[in-house]
């Protein structure tokens, strides 16, 4: 079994500032890692995913994340945020051995970008 | 380009009533999932299906039943609704299992209140 911890439930930032949303995971097997974004009253959309290879993954809307196996982390970053980035962000893991591609989600981080 | 469609979008039930939530996808995905989203708890998997005619339990299956009679549809049933089932329910679908590394596509959710 695996678990995901998002270290900050709320992150307020000013427009054009950099942001980092932190995610740690635990698993006894190798995992795939994902970040999803949820805008108000909508479903989740995939931002980016780590499957293998380069530990720095680039996603949509200027976001990127870095996989750190030794620290079991997958933090999400953006160098300069916009008002439109205000949303809830979810980190998720899927282990590589269990069928069904089941995702285990973190609790979510509400990013609020202020003018 | 419909993707994943959930019906209904909102519903209010009384304790003890039954209802069925419908999820339909038009992407020919093999896998389908039902999640519930509660504040501060992220998304938790209720049931999932790896193909037509198959279903399996997720993390929080008690009080729910599912059916996958057609590949494109995945139904979630509440036989006797309880206030603890007040939540936002999301359906998702994806191509084959972990080996395909495909992300899940989400519907916009069903907001269910049990009085």
Interface residues (C-beta under 8 A of the other chain):
Chain A: X4 X6 X9 X32 X34 X41 X42 X43 X44 X45 X46 X49 X51 X90 X94 X95 X96 X97 X98 X99 X100 X101 X102 X103 X104 X105 X106 X107 X108
Chain B: X4 X31 X33 X40 X41 X42 X43 X44 X45 X48 X50 X56 X58 X90 X92 X94 X96 X97 X98 X100 X101 X102 X103 X104 X106 X107 X108 X109
